[in-house]
Amino acid sequence: MFKKIITAIFEPFKLFSSKGISEGTSNFFTKHPYAIYIVTFLISALVIYFTYKI
């Protein structure tokens, strides 16, 4: 039972690593350093929005 729960938690991470998505994302942010600021701002804004909305 515990093994199934752990597998369900880590399975999406294995999907990203096997498809090369993490490497593509890393290359994108290396070529476009300003994009990381935009992405972090959007994530922070969403977290703040959902924190205070509830």
C-alpha positions as CSV (number, residue, x, y, z in Angstrom):
1,M,0.0,0.0,0.0
2,F,2.7,2.4,1.0
3,K,4.8,1.6,-2.1
4,K,1.8,2.4,-4.3
5,I,1.4,5.8,-2.7
6,I,5.1,6.6,-3.1
7,T,5.0,5.4,-6.7
8,A,1.9,7.6,-7.4
9,I,3.7,10.7,-6.0
10,F,7.0,10.2,-7.9
11,E,5.6,9.0,-11.2
12,P,5.0,12.5,-12.7
13,F,8.6,13.4,-12.0
14,K,9.8,10.3,-13.8
15,L,7.6,11.3,-16.8
16,F,9.2,14.7,-17.0
17,S,12.8,13.4,-16.7
18,S,12.3,10.7,-19.3
19,K,10.9,13.0,-21.9
20,G,13.7,15.6,-21.8
21,I,11.3,18.3,-20.7
22,S,13.5,19.4,-17.9
23,E,16.5,19.7,-20.3
24,G,14.4,21.7,-22.7
25,T,13.2,24.0,-19.9
26,S,16.7,24.5,-18.6
27,N,18.0,25.4,-22.1
28,F,15.1,27.8,-22.6
29,F,15.8,29.7,-19.3
30,T,19.5,29.7,-20.1
31,K,18.9,31.4,-23.5
32,H,16.2,33.7,-22.1
33,P,17.2,34.8,-18.6
34,Y,14.4,37.4,-18.3
35,A,11.8,34.6,-18.6
36,I,12.5,33.2,-15.2
37,Y,11.5,36.5,-13.6
38,I,8.2,36.5,-15.5
39,V,7.5,32.9,-14.6
40,T,8.3,33.4,-10.9
41,F,6.1,36.5,-10.8
42,L,3.2,34.6,-12.3
43,I,3.6,31.7,-9.9
44,S,3.9,34.1,-6.9
45,A,0.8,36.0,-8.0
46,L,-1.2,32.8,-8.3
47,V,-0.1,31.6,-4.9
48,I,-1.0,35.0,-3.3
49,Y,-4.3,35.0,-5.2
50,F,-5.4,31.6,-4.1
51,T,-4.1,32.1,-0.6
52,Y,-6.2,35.1,0.1
53,K,-9.2,34.0,-2.0
54,I,-9.9,31.1,0.3
